[in-house]
Amino acid sequence: MPRIGWVSALVLISWTSAWTQSQPASDSGTGSATARSVQSISAGKPENRPATAEPSGYVGNQACAGCHEAIYQSYVRTPMARASGPAKDNLIPTDFLHSKSGVHYRISSQSDHVWLGFERPGDPAVRGQRELQYYIGSGRRGLSYLFSRDGFLFESPINWYADAHRWDMAPAYQDSREMPLNLPAVPSCLRCHVSGMGAPVKGTENLYPTSVFLHSGITCERCHGPGAAHVNRGPIVNPAKLAPELRDAVCMQCHLEGKVAIERLGRHGYEFQPGESLADYIRYYVVTGRQTGLGGVSQVEALAQSMCKRKSGDTMSCTSCHDPHYEPPPQERISYYREKCLTCHGAHFGAMHHAHQPDCTSCHMPASASTDVAHTQVTDHRILKRPSSLLPALESEAAVPLRLVPFPDSPQTEHDLRDLALAWQALAISGMEAAEPHAEALLRSAVAEFPRDPELLTALGYVDQKHGLLNQARDLYQQALAIDPDLIDAADNLGVIEAETGHMREAAELWQSAFRRAPGRSGIGLNLVRAFCEVGAFDQARSYTLRILEFNPDMTPAKTLLQSLTHTPPSCRD
């Protein structure tokens, strides 16, 4: 949920000395717990351990190798098995200059450590380094690194793009004029690349108190479930023997994105286990009637549109063409996948249909540019009969009715008012104005039906706040925080309302709590700085400005404020 910007003009009031004496040093505040977090993340190296079960029941790939050696040796060579790990295990050094921001980045290793250095010539504020702890991505399509700051985990501002064979800024930041060093590594991004992921500390976006994940890459157990019982001759999940919905969910957990994904109340996507219904954890929604192109992880959605899948029904799945335990070498790829096609279409058809062109995928599954990840291509899993005859892009989206539908559709998702309302609101927040009336109407109905759902209350509070209905919005945010005091968005936006209505102490207390738990959110910190500036508490304003710059050293308003606050006499001009 985005934060509604706080206006710069505030009524000057006095706060009690107890409040004005508070400092970010204590407010950075997980205290000793934060120090323990840093140590545990640094020391915790994910690895494939022997058959000693973790509390989650995970035992790692090595425990499977004893009985399934051939499968194990084949699988460890696949991109999925190499989807994450310690940074030093997948180092791609670089010296990269981002011309639009003027920042020079360097990735290098020293004494078994991997470092990200950054510098903008002539700007002493943008100069430093971060130790890169993990890599995310096999490198087949791309790769990024993660680093921690005070135990909070962030993504590197630069990524490796394998298709273009180049380094560049993280997706959506190619044109950025500032260095984004505060990109949080959130569970929704991590969960598809790691195994045995640890949940962030409650109430935070990206503070991980223990090792971020137990095992590198996608392990056997991501598809077969925890193996502790199986190594002692107990049962384990075989996806091929599951009902079609549950079988397909194993692949969908990472290869379906949809337009919007909404976690169920009290559930998280990383809690899903093979054999369960994915819809019990996440509801996916797609926009119909509009051409939106292909996304980087939309394979399942695209396959559902193919004639192959529509005619085959449940007998066809991802594993009809892909062996999750095996990646064909480049020299065998064409013949391997041609054989998969001829399994259904027959050898006679293959001999008659463009026999001179054995690569079926080059015509019917061509690679095209991804709509959501720059410099990458994605294979078109719609398996079109004539890709060259694709319909042209629609001239006017406004002429097409906007529909948001659950995917995959099922009786349990059709009448799910709560998640549908949040899905429409997510579209509205993304900038799709046509979604706003749908979102508001559904949110009001959903809150009436589920009056104790904190996410619905927060979402409707944001709608009322945009309409200027501050009393109604305040009440909704307060209700949400009474149910879940750890909601960052509700606290942040309620702080804006309190500031705008002259309740500065209440606003500052809300922002202090939120900023302590999400120090990468520079906007919250900036509100705190301006709030202290309004009452002339320049030492506190300076301390919070420094805290902002710890996580976001290239934020122009914060850099300008720091210069003003260090003058004699200090001021608060940004």
Secondary structure in CASP SS format (residue, H / E / C, confidence):
PFRMAT SS
TARGET T0000
AUTHOR 0000-0000-0000
METHOD secondary structure of the structure
MODEL  1
M C 1.00
P C 1.00
R C 1.00
I C 1.00
G C 1.00
W C 1.00
V C 1.00
S C 1.00
A C 1.00
L C 1.00
V C 1.00
L C 1.00
I C 1.00
S C 1.00
W C 1.00
T C 1.00
S H 1.00
A H 1.00
W H 1.00
T H 1.00
Q C 1.00
S C 1.00
Q C 1.00
P H 1.00
A H 1.00
S H 1.00
D H 1.00
S C 1.00
G C 1.00
T C 1.00
G C 1.00
S H 1.00
A H 1.00
T H 1.00
A H 1.00
R H 1.00
S H 1.00
V H 1.00
Q H 1.00
S H 1.00
I H 1.00
S H 1.00
A H 1.00
G C 1.00
K C 1.00
P C 1.00
E C 1.00
N C 1.00
R C 1.00
P C 1.00
A C 1.00
T C 1.00
A C 1.00
E C 1.00
P C 1.00
S C 1.00
G C 1.00
Y C 1.00
V C 1.00
G C 1.00
N H 1.00
Q H 1.00
A H 1.00
C H 1.00
A H 1.00
G C 1.00
C C 1.00
H C 1.00
E H 1.00
A H 1.00
I H 1.00
Y H 1.00
Q H 1.00
S H 1.00
Y H 1.00
V C 1.00
R C 1.00
T C 1.00
P C 1.00
M H 1.00
A H 1.00
R H 1.00
A C 1.00
S E 1.00
G E 1.00
P E 1.00
A H 1.00
K H 1.00
D H 1.00
N C 1.00
L C 1.00
I C 1.00
P C 1.00
T E 1.00
D E 1.00
F E 1.00
L E 1.00
H E 1.00
S C 1.00
K C 1.00
S C 1.00
G C 1.00
V E 1.00
H E 1.00
Y E 1.00
R E 1.00
I E 1.00
S E 1.00
S E 1.00
Q E 1.00
S C 1.00
D C 1.00
H E 1.00
V E 1.00
W E 1.00
L E 1.00
G E 1.00
F E 1.00
E E 1.00
R E 1.00
P C 1.00
G C 1.00
D E 1.00
P E 1.00
A E 1.00
V E 1.00
R E 1.00
G E 1.00
Q E 1.00
R E 1.00
E E 1.00
L E 1.00
Q E 1.00
Y E 1.00
Y E 1.00
I E 1.00
G C 1.00
S C 1.00
G C 1.00
R C 1.00
R C 1.00
G E 1.00
L E 1.00
S E 1.00
Y E 1.00
L E 1.00
F E 1.00
S E 1.00
R E 1.00
D C 1.00
G C 1.00
F E 1.00
L E 1.00
F E 1.00
E E 1.00
S C 1.00
P C 1.00
I E 1.00
N E 1.00
W E 1.00
Y E 1.00
A C 1.00
D C 1.00
A C 1.00
H C 1.00
R E 1.00
W E 1.00
D E 1.00
M E 1.00
A C 1.00
P C 1.00
A C 1.00
Y C 1.00
Q C 1.00
D C 1.00
S C 1.00
R C 1.00
E C 1.00
M C 1.00
P C 1.00
L C 1.00
N C 1.00
L E 1.00
P E 1.00
A C 1.00
V C 1.00
P H 1.00
S H 1.00
C H 1.00
L H 1.00
R C 1.00
C C 1.00
H C 1.00
V C 1.00
S E 1.00
G E 1.00
M E 1.00
G C 1.00
A C 1.00
P C 1.00
V C 1.00
K C 1.00
G C 1.00
T C 1.00
E C 1.00
N C 1.00
L E 1.00
Y C 1.00
P C 1.00
T C 1.00
S C 1.00
V C 1.00
F E 1.00
L E 1.00
H E 1.00
S C 1.00
G C 1.00
I C 1.00
T C 1.00
C C 1.00
E H 1.00
R H 1.00
C H 1.00
H H 1.00
G C 1.00
P C 1.00
G C 1.00
A C 1.00
A C 1.00
H H 1.00
V H 1.00
N H 1.00
R C 1.00
G C 1.00
P C 1.00
I C 1.00
V C 1.00
N C 1.00
P H 1.00
A H 1.00
K H 1.00
L C 1.00
A C 1.00
P H 1.00
E H 1.00
L H 1.00
R H 1.00
D H 1.00
A H 1.00
V H 1.00
C H 1.00
M H 1.00
Q H 1.00
C H 1.00
H H 1.00
L C 1.00
E C 1.00
G C 1.00
K C 1.00
V E 1.00
A E 1.00
I E 1.00
E E 1.00
R C 1.00
L C 1.00
G C 1.00
R C 1.00
H C 1.00
G H 1.00
Y H 1.00
E H 1.00
F C 1.00
Q C 1.00
P C 1.00
G C 1.00
E C 1.00
S C 1.00
L H 1.00
A H 1.00
D H 1.00
Y C 1.00
I E 1.00
R E 1.00
Y E 1.00
Y E 1.00
V E 1.00
V E 1.00
T E 1.00
G C 1.00
R C 1.00
Q C 1.00
T C 1.00
G C 1.00
L C 1.00
G C 1.00
G C 1.00
V C 1.00
S C 1.00
Q H 1.00
V H 1.00
E H 1.00
A H 1.00
L H 1.00
A H 1.00
Q H 1.00
S C 1.00
M H 1.00
C H 1.00
K H 1.00
R H 1.00
K H 1.00
S H 1.00
G H 1.00
D H 1.00
T H 1.00
M C 1.00
S C 1.00
C H 1.00
T H 1.00
S H 1.00
C C 1.00
H C 1.00
D C 1.00
P C 1.00
H C 1.00
Y C 1.00
E C 1.00
P C 1.00
P C 1.00
P H 1.00
Q H 1.00
E H 1.00
R H 1.00
I H 1.00
S H 1.00
Y H 1.00
Y H 1.00
R H 1.00
E H 1.00
K H 1.00
C H 1.00
L H 1.00
T H 1.00
C H 1.00
H H 1.00
G C 1.00
A H 1.00
H H 1.00
F H 1.00
G H 1.00
A H 1.00
M H 1.00
H C 1.00
H C 1.00
A C 1.00
H C 1.00
Q C 1.00
P C 1.00
D C 1.00
C H 1.00
T H 1.00
S H 1.00
C H 1.00
H H 1.00
M C 1.00
P C 1.00
A E 1.00
S E 1.00
A E 1.00
S C 1.00
T C 1.00
D C 1.00
V C 1.00
A C 1.00
H C 1.00
T C 1.00
Q E 1.00
V E 1.00
T E 1.00
D C 1.00
H C 1.00
R C 1.00
I C 1.00
L C 1.00
K C 1.00
R C 1.00
P H 1.00
S H 1.00
S H 1.00
L C 1.00
L C 1.00
P C 1.00
A C 1.00
L C 1.00
E C 1.00
S C 1.00
E H 1.00
A H 1.00
A H 1.00
V C 1.00
P C 1.00
L C 1.00
R E 1.00
L E 1.00
V E 1.00
P E 1.00
F C 1.00
P C 1.00
D C 1.00
S C 1.00
P H 1.00
Q H 1.00
T H 1.00
E H 1.00
H C 1.00
D C 1.00
L H 1.00
R H 1.00
D H 1.00
L H 1.00
A H 1.00
L H 1.00
A H 1.00
W H 1.00
Q H 1.00
A H 1.00
L H 1.00
A H 1.00
I H 1.00
S C 1.00
G C 1.00
M C 1.00
E H 1.00
A H 1.00
A H 1.00
E H 1.00
P H 1.00
H H 1.00
A H 1.00
E H 1.00
A H 1.00
L H 1.00
L H 1.00
R H 1.00
S H 1.00
A H 1.00
V H 1.00
A H 1.00
E H 1.00
F C 1.00
P C 1.00
R C 1.00
D C 1.00
P H 1.00
E H 1.00
L H 1.00
L H 1.00
T H 1.00
A H 1.00
L H 1.00
G H 1.00
Y H 1.00
V H 1.00
D H 1.00
Q H 1.00
K H 1.00
H C 1.00
G C 1.00
L C 1.00
L H 1.00
N H 1.00
Q H 1.00
A H 1.00
R H 1.00
D H 1.00
L H 1.00
Y H 1.00
Q H 1.00
Q H 1.00
A H 1.00
L H 1.00
A H 1.00
I H 1.00
D C 1.00
P C 1.00
D C 1.00
L C 1.00
I H 1.00
D H 1.00
A H 1.00
A H 1.00
D H 1.00
N H 1.00
L H 1.00
G H 1.00
V H 1.00
I H 1.00
E H 1.00
A H 1.00
E H 1.00
T C 1.00
G C 1.00
H C 1.00
M H 1.00
R H 1.00
E H 1.00
A H 1.00
A H 1.00
E H 1.00
L H 1.00
W H 1.00
Q H 1.00
S H 1.00
A H 1.00
F H 1.00
R H 1.00
R H 1.00
A C 1.00
P C 1.00
G C 1.00
R C 1.00
S H 1.00
G H 1.00
I H 1.00
G H 1.00
L H 1.00
N H 1.00
L H 1.00
V H 1.00
R H 1.00
A H 1.00
F H 1.00
C H 1.00
E H 1.00
V C 1.00
G C 1.00
A C 1.00
F H 1.00
D H 1.00
Q H 1.00
A H 1.00
R H 1.00
S H 1.00
Y H 1.00
T H 1.00
L H 1.00
R H 1.00
I H 1.00
L H 1.00
E H 1.00
F H 1.00
N C 1.00
P C 1.00
D C 1.00
M C 1.00
T H 1.00
P H 1.00
A H 1.00
K H 1.00
T H 1.00
L H 1.00
L H 1.00
Q H 1.00
S H 1.00
L H 1.00
T C 1.00
H C 1.00
T C 1.00
P C 1.00
P C 1.00
S C 1.00
C C 1.00
R C 1.00
D C 1.00
END
